[in-house]
Amino acid sequence: MSKRYFAKRFKQFIGRSVKQFIIESKLERADYLLRHSGMNVSEIAEALEYNDIYFFSRQFKKHVGRTPSEVQNSQPFPVDR
């Protein structure tokens, strides 16, 4: 299967591009880690393969609506048991 065909079919089924899906998945993981892991922002950015913490922070704020630090300093959501 070609990359182009895969990308086209992926977008048909998922509703967004592969690149956008990967970015959103990483940022959702970052949101979770900021709330529950105890890792700092730079550790999370590095773990999610962001080489530039400033780019990570801008992308995170654009997706989540708050900075990574604001999320990290907020009260974590209760974990379902």
PAVO-359799 format. One record per residue: residue in one letter; x, y, z of N, C-alpha, C in turn. Coordinates in pm, 1 decimal, decimal comma, m for minus. Layout:
A/X/Y/Z/X/Y/Z/X/Y/Z $
...
//
This chain:
M/85,5/m116,6/0,0/0,0/0,0/0,0/90,4/123,3/0,0 $
S/61,0/218,1/m81,9/141,9/339,9/m88,8/109,2/432,5/28,4 $
K/203,3/520,7/59,1/181,5/617,6/167,2/62,4/707,4/135,9 $
R/53,5/748,0/11,5/m53,3/838,8/m29,5/m190,8/771,9/m13,9 $
Y/m201,8/647,7/m57,5/m327,6/573,7/m45,7/m363,4/553,8/101,7 $
F/m264,5/515,6/181,1/m288,5/496,9/324,5/m339,1/626,5/387,4 $
A/m271,5/738,2/358,1/m310,1/867,5/415,6/m452,7/905,2/376,4 $
K/m487,7/877,9/252,0/m622,5/909,8/204,5/m727,3/824,9/276,4 $
R/m702,0/695,8/286,7/m796,3/605,7/354,4/m804,6/636,4/504,3 $
F/m690,8/667,2/564,6/m686,9/701,8/706,6/m776,9/821,9/732,8 $
K/m763,0/924,1/649,9/m843,2/1045,0/668,7/m992,6/1015,7/648,0 $
Q/m1024,9/927,1/554,7/m1164,8/890,2/532,8/m1224,3/824,0/657,1 $
F/m1149,7/736,7/720,1/m1201,5/661,9/834,7/m1190,9/737,7/966,5 $
I/m1081,7/808,1/987,9/m1057,0/874,9/1116,1/m1108,8/1018,9/1116,3 $
G/m1109,8/1082,5/1000,8/m1161,0/1218,7/991,4/m1055,4/1326,7/1004,7 $
R/m930,0/1288,1/1014,0/m818,9/1384,8/1017,1/m694,8/1317,1/961,0 $
S/m597,2/1397,9/927,2/m476,5/1344,4/866,0/m395,1/1263,4/966,7 $
V/m305,5/1180,4/914,9/m218,4/1100,7/1001,0/m136,7/1193,1/1090,7 $
K/m81,1/1298,7/1030,5/1,3/1393,2/1107,0/m79,4/1457,1/1220,8 $
Q/m198,5/1502,4/1190,8/m282,5/1565,5/1292,9/m320,7/1464,9/1401,5 $
F/m349,6/1342,1/1362,4/m382,5/1237,5/1458,7/m266,1/1212,9/1554,0 $
I/m145,2/1206,2/1500,7/m26,5/1182,7/1584,0/m5,0/1299,5/1680,3 $
I/m16,1/1421,4/1629,4/1,9/1539,2/1714,4/m101,2/1539,7/1827,7 $
E/m227,4/1517,4/1793,3/m332,3/1517,8/1895,2/m311,5/1406,3/1996,9 $
S/m269,3/1290,0/1951,4/m243,3/1178,5/2043,3/m130,2/1212,3/2139,8 $
K/m23,5/1272,2/2088,8/89,0/1311,2/2174,9/45,8/1415,0/2277,6 $
L/m33,6/1511,8/2233,2/m74,8/1618,0/2324,7/m175,0/1568,2/2428,7 $
E/m258,5/1472,5/2392,4/m347,3/1411,5/2491,3/m266,1/1334,4/2595,1 $
R/m161,9/1265,1/2548,7/m73,3/1193,3/2641,2/m1,0/1292,5/2731,7 $
A/45,1/1403,5/2674,5/112,7/1506,8/2753,2/20,0/1561,2/2860,8 $
D/m104,8/1585,6/2825,0/m203,4/1635,5/2921,5/m216,3/1537,9/3038,1 $
Y/m227,4/1409,7/3007,4/m237,7/1308,4/3112,3/m112,1/1306,4/3199,8 $
L/4,7/1306,8/3136,1/129,8/1301,9/3211,8/148,2/1424,3/3300,2 $
L/108,3/1540,3/3251,1/119,3/1662,3/3331,1/33,3/1654,0/3456,7 $
R/m80,2/1590,9/3445,4/m173,2/1581,2/3558,6/m137,4/1470,3/3656,9 $
H/m76,4/1361,4/3607,1/m66,7/1242,2/3690,7/72,5/1183,2/3710,4 $
S/172,9/1227,0/3637,4/300,4/1154,8/3641,9/403,5/1211,7/3738,5 $
G/394,6/1338,7/3768,5/498,4/1400,4/3849,6/620,1/1441,5/3768,1 $
M/618,1/1416,1/3638,2/727,9/1458,5/3550,4/714,3/1608,8/3526,0 $
N/828,3/1675,1/3500,8/819,0/1817,1/3468,3/796,2/1834,7/3318,3 $
V/769,8/1957,8/3277,3/732,5/1987,2/3139,3/841,6/1944,4/3041,6 $
S/966,6/1973,2/3072,9/1073,9/1936,2/2979,4/1090,9/1785,4/2969,5 $
E/1070,3/1712,5/3077,9/1078,4/1566,1/3072,6/967,3/1508,6/2984,3 $
I/849,4/1565,6/2995,4/736,6/1518,7/2914,8/759,5/1551,8/2767,7 $
A/804,6/1672,8/2740,7/833,6/1710,9/2601,7/936,6/1615,7/2541,5 $
E/1040,2/1585,8/2615,7/1144,0/1494,7/2567,6/1088,6/1353,4/2548,2 $
A/1009,0/1306,8/2641,3/951,1/1172,1/2631,4/860,8/1157,8/2508,8 $
L/798,5/1266,9/2468,5/708,9/1264,6/2352,8/779,1/1308,5/2224,7 $
E/912,5/1311,6/2230,4/998,8/1338,0/2115,2/985,8/1479,2/2058,5 $
Y/963,5/1575,3/2145,8/969,4/1716,2/2107,3/1109,6/1765,3/2140,2 $
N/1181,2/1813,5/2040,6/1317,4/1862,3/2061,5/1319,4/2005,3/2115,0 $
D/1212,1/2077,7/2094,3/1204,4/2218,3/2133,4/1089,4/2235,5/2231,8 $
I/1122,9/2262,7/2357,1/1020,2/2276,0/2461,0/926,6/2393,8/2433,2 $
Y/977,4/2498,3/2368,5/893,9/2614,5/2337,4/790,9/2579,6/2230,0 $
F/831,3/2500,8/2131,0/737,7/2454,6/2028,8/633,3/2363,8/2092,6 $
F/676,8/2273,7/2179,1/584,9/2185,8/2250,7/482,9/2268,5/2328,4 $
S/528,9/2368,1/2401,9/439,0/2451,5/2483,2/337,9/2525,6/2397,0 $
R/382,4/2581,8/2284,3/290,8/2653,2/2194,7/186,5/2557,9/2135,9 $
Q/232,2/2441,0/2092,2/140,7/2343,7/2033,5/41,6/2293,2/2139,1 $
F/90,2/2270,0/2259,7/4,3/2224,0/2368,9/m102,9/2328,1/2398,8 $
K/m63,6/2454,1/2410,9/m160,8/2559,8/2441,5/m263,7/2572,7/2329,9 $
K/m219,9/2560,0/2206,5/m312,6/2568,5/2093,5/m414,6/2455,0/2099,1 $
H/m372,1/2336,5/2137,1/m460,3/2219,3/2140,3/m548,1/2216,0/2265,6 $
V/m489,5/2244,1/2382,7/m558,5/2229,3/2510,8/m622,9/2359,5/2557,7 $
G/m565,5/2473,2/2518,3/m620,5/2601,0/2561,6/m553,0/2658,5/2685,0 $
R/m459,7/2582,4/2742,1/m382,7/2627,8/2858,6/m238,8/2584,0/2838,9 $
T/m148,3/2651,7/2906,7/m7,4/2613,9/2896,4/17,3/2484,6/2974,1 $
P/124,9/2414,0/2942,1/157,4/2293,8/3018,6/171,6/2322,2/3168,3 $
S/231,3/2434,6/3203,5/248,5/2469,4/3345,1/114,5/2491,9/3414,2 $
E/21,1/2556,7/3344,6/m111,7/2578,0/3402,7/m180,9/2445,0/3429,4 $
V/m169,4/2351,8/3337,8/m230,9/2219,9/3355,8/m163,2/2146,1/3470,3 $
Q/m31,5/2151,8/3473,2/43,5/2079,7/3575,8/12,8/2133,0/3715,2 $
N/m7,7/2261,6/3727,0/m32,9/2321,4/3858,0/m178,4/2316,2/3901,3 $
S/m266,6/2270,4/3811,1/m408,6/2257,5/3846,5/m431,6/2127,5/3922,0 $
Q/m544,5/2116,9/3983,9/m580,8/1997,3/4058,5/m600,9/1880,5/3962,3 $
P/m536,8/1767,0/3985,4/m558,2/1652,3/3895,4/m699,7/1599,2/3906,9 $
F/m746,7/1545,6/3795,3/m878,6/1482,5/3796,2/m871,9/1352,2/3872,7 $
P/m980,4/1316,7/3941,8/m979,1/1187,0/4011,4/m970,0/1073,1/3911,2 $
V/m897,8/970,3/3947,2/m884,4/852,5/3861,5/m997,7/756,6/3894,7 $
D/m1068,1/709,2/3790,0/m1177,1/611,2/3812,2/m1119,0/482,0/3866,4 $
R/m1187,0/425,7/3961,4/m1139,2/299,8/4020,9/m1226,1/186,5/3979,1 $
//
